[in-house]
Amino acid sequence: MSDACSARHDLAAAHRMAVHDGLAEGTWNHFSLMLDERRMLITPANRHWSLIGPDDLLLVDDDLAAARAIGLQFYIGYRIHYPLHEARPDARAALHAHPPYATALSLLDDDELLPASQTSAHFHGRIAYNDAYDGFGDPERQGERIAEALGDKSVLFLRGHGVVVVGRTLHEAYQDLYLLELACRTQLLALSTGRPLRVFDAADVDGMSHGDDGGEDARRHFDAMAELIGAAAPEAAA
């Protein structure tokens, strides 16, 4: 399987996995993956994520007129993702979703994900927060605004508007989105008791080693989840 075909297969699988994992919102939101410096694969408009296959993904580049001609709903997503990739060339994958628990946390006056669990500690120092709602802003500049708010972080909480997660690979970005939602769910469940959270000491969090195995753990997690939903790569299923 060629690199481009493999990228299409994995990105399509990520959409269907997001439905399985409760991260998707019907036909809305967008996942994107850069194939090279100019070409981007991205979610099509008006197709339920559970039905997205490799051939449904749209291949676009920096041609604004061509992207605009596809339709407004698609163009809004394009104008979020393409400028974000341009600003962060290290972020080959960019996932924008409205998962329920992460979005719920973004609604709170104090929307910080605290290092109170092993999972949330994974994100220590990797999260940015956008204090201004940006859901209905000028789409021509939305991607630039999101990129500026994200900075050099991996996760951006959009106030009342879900999250953006970026990664060097699709597998790393998807694993972070998956773990982020679990961490937000755990924090909100703990807060629902009305009792205070016990947050890890800064020294303990700084000492937690998450390692960098080149993304192999994320790749294994992604492949296992893809197999679970029947979306394993053809060569893996052979």
C-alpha positions as CSV (number, residue, x, y, z in Angstrom):
1,M,0.0,0.0,0.0
2,S,1.4,3.4,-1.0
3,D,2.0,6.1,1.6
4,A,-0.9,8.2,0.2
5,C,-3.3,5.1,0.2
6,S,-2.2,4.2,3.8
7,A,-2.8,7.8,4.9
8,R,-6.3,7.7,3.4
9,H,-7.1,4.4,5.0
10,D,-5.9,5.5,8.5
11,L,-7.7,8.9,8.3
12,A,-10.9,7.2,7.3
13,A,-10.5,4.7,10.1
14,A,-10.0,7.6,12.6
15,H,-13.4,9.0,11.7
16,R,-15.1,5.7,12.3
17,M,-13.1,5.1,15.5
18,A,-14.3,8.5,16.7
19,V,-17.9,7.4,16.3
20,H,-17.1,4.2,18.3
21,D,-15.3,6.2,21.0
22,G,-18.0,8.8,21.4
23,L,-15.9,11.6,20.1
24,A,-17.8,12.4,16.9
25,E,-20.8,14.7,16.3
26,G,-22.6,13.3,13.2
27,T,-21.5,15.0,10.0
28,W,-19.7,17.9,11.7
29,N,-16.2,18.7,12.8
30,H,-13.0,17.9,10.8
31,F,-9.9,15.7,10.9
32,S,-7.0,16.6,8.6
33,L,-3.7,15.0,7.6
34,M,-1.0,16.6,5.5
35,L,0.5,14.4,2.8
36,D,3.3,16.8,2.0
37,E,4.0,20.5,2.3
38,R,1.0,21.5,0.2
39,R,-1.6,18.7,0.0
40,M,-4.0,18.0,2.8
41,L,-6.6,15.2,3.3
42,I,-9.6,16.3,5.2
43,T,-13.1,15.3,6.2
44,P,-15.8,15.7,3.6
45,A,-19.0,17.7,4.4
46,N,-22.4,16.1,4.9
47,R,-21.3,12.5,5.3
48,H,-21.8,10.7,8.6
49,W,-18.4,9.8,10.1
50,S,-19.5,6.1,10.6
51,L,-19.7,5.9,6.8
52,I,-16.5,7.7,5.8
53,G,-14.2,5.5,3.7
54,P,-10.8,6.3,2.2
55,D,-12.2,7.5,-1.1
56,D,-14.6,9.9,0.6
57,L,-11.7,12.1,2.0
58,L,-11.0,15.3,0.1
59,L,-7.6,16.2,-1.2
60,V,-7.0,19.9,-1.2
61,D,-4.1,22.3,-1.3
62,D,-3.5,26.1,-1.0
63,D,-6.0,26.9,-3.8
64,L,-8.6,28.9,-1.9
65,A,-11.0,29.2,-4.9
66,A,-11.1,25.5,-5.4
67,A,-11.7,24.8,-1.7
68,R,-14.5,27.5,-1.6
69,A,-16.2,25.9,-4.7
70,I,-16.7,22.7,-2.7
71,G,-19.2,24.4,-0.4
72,L,-19.5,26.6,2.6
73,Q,-19.6,23.9,5.3
74,F,-16.5,22.3,3.9
75,Y,-14.8,25.6,3.4
76,I,-15.2,26.6,7.0
77,G,-13.3,23.4,8.1
78,Y,-10.7,24.0,5.4
79,R,-10.0,27.5,6.7
80,I,-9.5,26.1,10.2
81,H,-7.2,23.3,9.2
82,Y,-5.0,24.5,6.4
83,P,-3.7,27.7,8.1
84,L,-3.1,25.6,11.2
85,H,-0.9,23.2,9.4
86,E,0.9,26.1,7.7
87,A,1.6,27.7,11.1
88,R,2.6,24.3,12.6
89,P,4.5,22.3,10.0
90,D,5.4,19.8,12.7
91,A,1.7,19.0,13.2
92,R,1.0,16.7,10.3
93,A,-2.4,15.8,11.9
94,A,-5.0,18.2,13.2
95,L,-8.2,16.9,14.9
96,H,-11.0,19.3,15.7
97,A,-14.0,17.7,17.5
98,H,-16.6,18.4,20.1
99,P,-16.3,15.4,22.4
100,P,-18.9,15.7,25.2
101,Y,-16.7,15.8,28.3
102,A,-13.9,17.9,26.9
103,T,-16.5,20.3,25.5
104,A,-18.3,20.3,28.9
105,L,-15.1,21.2,30.6
106,S,-14.6,24.1,28.2
107,L,-18.0,25.5,29.4
108,L,-16.8,26.0,32.9
109,D,-15.5,29.3,34.3
110,D,-12.5,27.3,35.5
111,D,-11.9,25.1,32.4
112,E,-8.4,23.8,33.3
113,L,-7.7,20.1,33.0
114,L,-5.9,19.5,36.3
115,P,-3.1,16.9,36.8
116,A,-5.1,14.9,39.2
117,S,-5.1,11.5,37.4
118,Q,-2.4,9.5,35.6
119,T,-4.2,10.2,32.3
120,S,-4.5,14.0,32.8
121,A,-0.9,14.2,33.9
122,H,0.0,13.0,30.4
123,F,-1.1,16.5,29.2
124,H,0.8,18.5,31.8
125,G,2.4,21.5,30.0
126,R,0.9,20.6,26.7
127,I,-2.5,22.4,26.8
128,A,-3.5,25.9,25.7
129,Y,-6.8,27.6,26.4
130,N,-8.7,30.1,24.3
131,D,-10.7,32.4,26.5
132,A,-12.8,34.0,23.7
133,Y,-15.5,32.0,21.9
134,D,-14.5,31.7,18.3
135,G,-17.1,29.5,16.8
136,F,-18.8,32.0,14.5
137,G,-15.9,34.3,13.7
138,D,-14.7,35.3,10.3
139,P,-13.8,31.9,8.7
140,E,-11.1,33.6,6.5
141,R,-9.1,34.1,9.7
142,Q,-10.2,31.4,12.0
143,G,-7.4,29.0,11.3
144,E,-4.8,31.8,12.0
145,R,-6.5,32.7,15.2
146,I,-6.6,29.1,16.4
147,A,-3.0,28.6,15.4
148,E,-2.0,31.7,17.4
149,A,-3.9,30.5,20.5
150,L,-2.5,27.0,20.2
151,G,1.1,28.2,20.0
152,D,3.5,25.3,20.5
153,K,1.1,23.2,22.5
154,S,-0.5,19.9,21.4
155,V,-4.1,20.7,22.7
156,L,-6.2,23.8,22.5
157,F,-9.5,24.1,24.4
158,L,-11.9,26.3,22.5
159,R,-14.3,28.0,24.8
160,G,-17.7,26.4,24.3
161,H,-16.4,24.9,21.1
162,G,-14.6,21.6,21.8
163,V,-10.9,21.1,21.3
164,V,-8.2,21.0,18.7
165,V,-5.5,18.3,19.0
166,V,-2.4,18.2,16.8
167,G,0.3,15.6,16.5
168,R,3.4,14.6,14.5
169,T,1.3,11.7,13.2
170,L,-2.3,10.8,13.0
171,H,-1.8,8.0,15.5
172,E,-0.3,10.3,18.1
173,A,-3.0,12.9,17.6
174,Y,-5.8,10.4,17.8
175,Q,-4.4,8.8,21.0
176,D,-4.2,12.2,22.6
177,L,-7.8,13.1,21.6
178,Y,-8.9,9.7,23.0
179,L,-7.0,10.1,26.3
180,L,-8.0,13.8,26.6
181,E,-11.7,12.9,26.6
182,L,-11.1,10.2,29.2
183,A,-9.2,12.6,31.4
184,C,-12.0,15.2,31.1
185,R,-14.6,12.7,31.9
186,T,-12.8,11.5,35.0
187,Q,-12.3,15.1,36.3
188,L,-15.9,16.0,35.8
189,L,-17.1,12.8,37.5
190,A,-14.8,13.6,40.4
191,L,-16.0,17.2,40.6
192,S,-19.6,16.0,40.5
193,T,-19.2,14.6,44.0
194,G,-18.8,18.1,45.3
195,R,-15.5,17.2,47.0
196,P,-12.2,18.9,46.2
197,L,-9.8,17.3,43.8
198,R,-6.4,16.1,45.0
199,V,-4.0,17.4,42.5
200,F,-0.5,15.9,42.0
201,D,2.4,18.0,43.3
202,A,4.3,19.8,40.6
203,A,7.4,17.9,41.3
204,D,5.6,14.6,41.0
205,V,4.0,15.6,37.7
206,D,7.3,16.9,36.3
207,G,8.9,13.6,37.3
208,M,6.3,11.5,35.5
209,S,7.9,10.1,32.4
210,H,5.7,9.5,29.4
211,G,8.7,8.8,27.2
212,D,8.9,9.1,23.4
213,D,9.1,5.8,21.6
214,G,8.7,7.5,18.2
215,G,5.0,7.1,18.3
216,E,5.0,3.3,18.4
217,D,2.6,3.1,21.3
218,A,0.2,5.4,19.6
219,R,0.5,3.3,16.4
220,R,-0.2,0.1,18.3
221,H,-3.2,1.6,20.0
222,F,-4.6,3.0,16.8
223,D,-4.2,-0.4,15.0
224,A,-5.8,-2.3,17.8
225,M,-8.8,0.1,17.9
226,A,-9.1,0.0,14.1
227,E,-9.1,-3.8,14.2
228,L,-11.9,-3.7,16.9
229,I,-14.2,-1.7,14.6
230,G,-13.2,-3.8,11.5
231,A,-11.1,-1.0,9.9
232,A,-7.7,-2.7,10.1
233,A,-5.3,-1.9,7.3
234,P,-5.5,-4.5,4.5
235,E,-1.9,-5.6,5.0
236,A,-2.5,-6.0,8.7
237,A,-5.6,-8.1,8.1
238,A,-3.9,-10.3,5.6
